[in-house]
């Protein structure tokens, strides 16, 4: 049975956490000072340490540095102030995760569940397989300088109600950052709702955002509460914000400025206290220049911009992430596979345009194809060569054509150029696959049986399924 050491100077906090931890199937001991914690370490080595940063006789970091690195322990830092620079220092000192007082019970349970699985994974097929000790910060993993800088930004802005705009490539973990911001905010027990603005049909997005009254339009058989109403008191994450229809951006701006909105079919205002976190994988200023994103909304959302580091700029994190993903697969499936010595060295040569999402997929393919020792070549058996797109392709947009028609023409031309393969079409256009699907559905070109209907002036094209 896994053992947890709880170090906190508040007796009520120690007792409450001990009760919760024991209910999850762990044994516990507690200490109120650094001195008592050192004594407990000599008596029994813990699998997990929950430690407050500030103790009566010193800093919790002192205990972390004194622990035996040869005996892996999951160290969870706890603090009452999310903006402290010492929280970042805790991660550098090998803390695996970070909790803010009052401790979110569900997050603590999730951490304990992860540790329990790691302990169960020990001894599989005669091997002691530890989940790698890596730098967790909320829902994020990494210790590279770029990630530590990101953690610092998150820790400083999370306790405020400032609107945050996350800017970064697809697959860099923008939703994980949004979830971490929510968990470290003053609203952690309130709703967190994520909305992909590019994945909702343009005909339904206003209703989904703000709701509607019964009978307000055909098919509205009951009152519907939108995301802003359901997220009241909590956080609303608006992903792919630049894909939101321009006319709806005006209404979103009003909600951000007034804190109120109206459901479709009524003139009664509804108040909503929602913290908004938005994200985009486009250059927002380029989207403004192209007329896809309102300048006033951009400036309203851009209170605290955070740029997500791509995987290729996260020095040292690639191997750490790959090991973590493999450990999770081993735990889920009861296997004990490992990367061969030097098996991950070749990964640094790849550009990783899909970032962490692409790496996770690579590890899963390698795990499926590999034996006890996985070589970097295993996953390549299922690597699909990208479609080669001609560099000299021109789409002519006549003066006076509406923005919607111009967008349609561009999408169809890109689709034809990419041989009908939707994944590469989306990559060429810089949009998500879901957004492309929605556009094709609006154009009446949603595939049936894996084949796109013939485009004007062209033959039907084969297409791969969504990834």
Secondary structure, DSSP 8 states (H G I E B T S, - for coil): --EEEEE-S-HHHHHHHHHHHHHTT-EEEEESSHHHHHHHHHH---SEEEEESEETTEEHHHHHHHS-TTS--EEEEEES-TT-HHHHHHHHTT--EEEESS--HHHHHHHHHHHHHHHHHBTGGG-B-------EETTEE--SHHHHHHHHHHHHHHTS---EEEE--TTS-HHHHHHHHHHTSTTTTS-EEEEETTTS-TTTHHHHHH-B-TTSSTT--S-B--HHHHTTTSEEEEETGGGS-HHHHHHHHHHHHHSEEE-BT---EEE---EEEEEESS-HHHHHHTTSS-HHHHHHHTTEEEE---GGGSTTHHHHHHHHHHHHHHHHHT---EE-TTTTGGGGGS--TTHHHHHHHHHHHHHHH--SEE-TTGGGGG--------S-------TT--HHHHHHHHHHHHHHHTTT-HHHHHHHHT--HHHHHHHHHHTT---BTTEE---TTS--EE-----
